[in-house]
Amino acid sequence: MKGNCLIAQSGGPTAVINASACGAIQEAQKHQEITGIYGSENGILGILNERIFDLNKEDPKTIEGLRYTPSSAFGTCRHKLTSDEEYDRILSVFRKYDIRYFFYIGGNDSQDTANKIYQKAESAGYEMRVVGIPKTVDNDLWGTDHCPGYGSVIKYTAAMVREVGLDSEASYSSDQVNIIETMGRNAGWIAAGTALARQMPGQAPDIILLPEVPFIKEKFLNKVRDILDSRKKCVIVVSEGVKDTSGAYLGEGSDDVGTDSFGHKQLGGAASALKELVEQEIRAKTRQCRPSIINRNGMHFASEQDSAEAYEQGKFAVTTALNSTSGVMVSIERLSSVPYEYRLRTIPLGDVANTERTFPLEWISDGGMDVKLELFSEYALPLIRGEVQVPIQDGLPVPVRLQRFFI
Amino acid sequence: MKGNCLIAQSGGPTAVINASACGAIQEAQKHQEITGIYGSENGILGILNERIFDLNKEDPKTIEGLRYTPSSAFGTCRHKLTSDEEYDRILSVFRKYDIRYFFYIGGNDSQDTANKIYQKAESAGYEMRVVGIPKTVDNDLWGTDHCPGYGSVIKYTAAMVREVGLDSEASYSSDQVNIIETMGRNAGWIAAGTALARQMPGQAPDIILLPEVPFIKEKFLNKVRDILDSRKKCVIVVSEGVKDTSGAYLGEGSDDVGTDSFGHKQLGGAASALKELVEQEIRAKTRQCRPSIINRNGMHFASEQDSAEAYEQGKFAVTTALNSTSGVMVSIERLSSVPYEYRLRTIPLGDVANTERTFPLEWISDGGMDVKLELFSEYALPLIRGEVQVPIQDGLPVPVRLQRFFI
């Protein structure tokens, strides 16, 4: 089917979401069925507002540079389509610009949106292909072995935790606690990933708190006391989404700044809450590190494997659509961990949408405060392999920015 | 003079303090005048407590690995010597172990301590050489062009700010503020260093708040409003040590956990205070990133120039002491910025001790909320040049740990 394609990015930025866009663009440029290659500014908002730019007008070097540029070069959004008017509007824009291929790079909510757009187009009899490309640092998408963005965020965050662990070891204080807060709303994949920092038992992180396990104050404090008794220092990793047994977020109240349009609470404050608790109950010197969004953009230490897979999935989405497949998301099927082998396939968008995949309970150990490193490593080590060789100028990584030639 | 040498580390860890130790050890191993090469656990505390280990017993590969290991491999301290008894104790330990060369790697307080030990040894008639090796991410030591540790911390922090800037640019929110808190108690060198992230005007960081400039609420809020009006997003870098016109720290009260033994307040909380202010007064969506001690240990993206200079200064300290010089600190004299040329020299410890070098007021612009990038770049760019090629295993940097063979 001849027509134009539209690529959009949605949800939280990652180090490699632009690598997926690059793969999709470069693949689309190879095929005559795809005439125009467009990008949408800020996800579906750019469709609703007709903020659409021509990617073929960009310098090919800029497109290639997307592989080394973190964040979302197209702009992103968290807009939830609710009314029929919005869906109609989207279809009318597709018709107007003869969009026959739509590639949406995003997480749970975005794949749900893609699915609904696919269904609306079907029922409206508008012929097009909708293919989702997975992306989320949270690694919580159902139906794929892992998500592009995850390998890079845990590589960087585990490096941080290893480095903070060395800082902690150097301290002369007899009781010192360092708390590092990671992203992860409902799934503890990122916090769990920092277990890779530990080269030997007794090294950081000493405690990992996941949203999958309800936080029990006394159990936690006893564990901190035990660690301080034996090692004098304690490094704690806490996922921002950890909740107590009543279901309240640890940081709730303190830094909560409301909810987004999907009804998700904006988190942050778990480390503060733990710091206060440890200081009050144990009287240990406590510091908190809250890198927050720093970690999801760490292109200067991103995973080459992750980046390569993100790129491949962008390409695969295009060939999939050209093969007349629609209403699916690209996914990764792992064939083997040692040696690491995988293949790309697709799953129906309807199976992915809004199903969160949390961290496996059988990989959690130590009363819910640690990870079974051997099991988890087999899964995670292939994902953090290699370092993206980002272009450096004057000592710093050089990203590209799209010119955005609006049509 | 034949005798043993003792090397110790003090103050906050950095990415390259171990490189200086490595340089000193490897140089000392070349000279027959130096018989035993010892390290002291946790700075002068290890001398007071006779926790002294034999560095010649370490695997030479471990010693070489110190160049790729952040934090303080010997352990550090912030102990202030106060009583005559403590000085006498130190001299008696030096006598006991025939320590004739003492190398103290540290910042302001540590150089003051080194100076006092030097004076006490002189007046006690104990023949020895005391040479300080500068180290501080804060870059606030007097008498040297810059301090080992500074180049690496600003390289890493500027990369972070550039990456957060891209995250900010991608946002669809019309009013979004990101606040990044950096270290820097009294000197704004680290916060100022993030100006290097800006490739073009209008890019992050939009505002840089330094401890050298008293914080004026209305001026700040007006600037944030202006930036949001024109660019919709605003990235603010704030030094932890920023004070208001009354001299109170921005974060005071909130996260203050007391004072260390030098009487310095433990800071952290400036970003929280600004977040609250911006949310209340401007009602913009605001996030804070507080990497805290993460940044001073960023070996995975450390400056090769910084690391090489740290190593050289360790070596130079040893040759200086062997040339019968004592009571001095190694310093860097810049000969030229373009091309970058420098030479190592020494200055009397008494001139360094307890004199803080703050960020030059003539390099501050924009009503105290930005840095004159051209002037500052000329100074700073040579310091962030090159990336330390840290050994990687299983996707993560591999540090070394000393065995510490106590004598």
Chai-1 contact restraints between the chains, C-beta under 6 A:
chainA,res_idxA,chainB,res_idxB,connection_type,confidence,min_distance_angstrom,max_distance_angstrom,comment,restraint_id
A,P13,B,D167,contact,1.0,0.0,6.0,A-B,restraint_1
A,P13,B,A170,contact,1.0,0.0,6.0,A-B,restraint_2
A,N42,B,Y172,contact,1.0,0.0,6.0,A-B,restraint_3
A,L45,B,Y172,contact,1.0,0.0,6.0,A-B,restraint_4
A,P70,B,E163,contact,1.0,0.0,6.0,A-B,restraint_5
A,P70,B,L166,contact,1.0,0.0,6.0,A-B,restraint_6
A,S71,B,L166,contact,1.0,0.0,6.0,A-B,restraint_7
A,S71,B,D167,contact,1.0,0.0,6.0,A-B,restraint_8
A,S71,B,A170,contact,1.0,0.0,6.0,A-B,restraint_9
A,S72,B,A170,contact,1.0,0.0,6.0,A-B,restraint_10
A,G75,B,A170,contact,1.0,0.0,6.0,A-B,restraint_11
A,T76,B,A170,contact,1.0,0.0,6.0,A-B,restraint_12
A,C77,B,Y172,contact,1.0,0.0,6.0,A-B,restraint_13
A,K155,B,G395,contact,1.0,0.0,6.0,A-B,restraint_14
A,A158,B,L396,contact,1.0,0.0,6.0,A-B,restraint_15
A,A159,B,H300,contact,1.0,0.0,6.0,A-B,restraint_16
A,A159,B,L396,contact,1.0,0.0,6.0,A-B,restraint_17
A,A159,B,P397,contact,1.0,0.0,6.0,A-B,restraint_18
A,M160,B,I294,contact,1.0,0.0,6.0,A-B,restraint_19
A,E163,B,P70,contact,1.0,0.0,6.0,A-B,restraint_20
A,E163,B,N297,contact,1.0,0.0,6.0,A-B,restraint_21
A,L166,B,P70,contact,1.0,0.0,6.0,A-B,restraint_22
A,L166,B,S71,contact,1.0,0.0,6.0,A-B,restraint_23
A,L166,B,P399,contact,1.0,0.0,6.0,A-B,restraint_24
A,D167,B,P13,contact,1.0,0.0,6.0,A-B,restraint_25
A,D167,B,S71,contact,1.0,0.0,6.0,A-B,restraint_26
A,D167,B,I293,contact,1.0,0.0,6.0,A-B,restraint_27
A,D167,B,N297,contact,1.0,0.0,6.0,A-B,restraint_28
A,A170,B,P13,contact,1.0,0.0,6.0,A-B,restraint_29
A,A170,B,S71,contact,1.0,0.0,6.0,A-B,restraint_30
A,A170,B,S72,contact,1.0,0.0,6.0,A-B,restraint_31
A,A170,B,G75,contact,1.0,0.0,6.0,A-B,restraint_32
A,A170,B,T76,contact,1.0,0.0,6.0,A-B,restraint_33
A,Y172,B,N42,contact,1.0,0.0,6.0,A-B,restraint_34
A,Y172,B,L45,contact,1.0,0.0,6.0,A-B,restraint_35
A,Y172,B,C77,contact,1.0,0.0,6.0,A-B,restraint_36
A,C289,B,P291,contact,1.0,0.0,6.0,A-B,restraint_37
A,C289,B,S292,contact,1.0,0.0,6.0,A-B,restraint_38
A,C289,B,I294,contact,1.0,0.0,6.0,A-B,restraint_39
A,R290,B,R290,contact,1.0,0.0,6.0,A-B,restraint_40
A,P291,B,C289,contact,1.0,0.0,6.0,A-B,restraint_41
A,P291,B,P291,contact,1.0,0.0,6.0,A-B,restraint_42
A,S292,B,C289,contact,1.0,0.0,6.0,A-B,restraint_43
A,I293,B,D167,contact,1.0,0.0,6.0,A-B,restraint_44
A,I294,B,M160,contact,1.0,0.0,6.0,A-B,restraint_45
A,I294,B,C289,contact,1.0,0.0,6.0,A-B,restraint_46
A,N297,B,E163,contact,1.0,0.0,6.0,A-B,restraint_47
A,N297,B,D167,contact,1.0,0.0,6.0,A-B,restraint_48
A,H300,B,A159,contact,1.0,0.0,6.0,A-B,restraint_49
A,H300,B,F301,contact,1.0,0.0,6.0,A-B,restraint_50
A,F301,B,H300,contact,1.0,0.0,6.0,A-B,restraint_51
A,L381,B,D394,contact,1.0,0.0,6.0,A-B,restraint_52
A,I384,B,G395,contact,1.0,0.0,6.0,A-B,restraint_53
A,R385,B,G395,contact,1.0,0.0,6.0,A-B,restraint_54
A,D394,B,L381,contact,1.0,0.0,6.0,A-B,restraint_55
A,G395,B,K155,contact,1.0,0.0,6.0,A-B,restraint_56
A,G395,B,I384,contact,1.0,0.0,6.0,A-B,restraint_57
A,G395,B,R385,contact,1.0,0.0,6.0,A-B,restraint_58
A,L396,B,A158,contact,1.0,0.0,6.0,A-B,restraint_59
A,L396,B,A159,contact,1.0,0.0,6.0,A-B,restraint_60
A,P397,B,A159,contact,1.0,0.0,6.0,A-B,restraint_61
A,P399,B,L166,contact,1.0,0.0,6.0,A-B,restraint_62
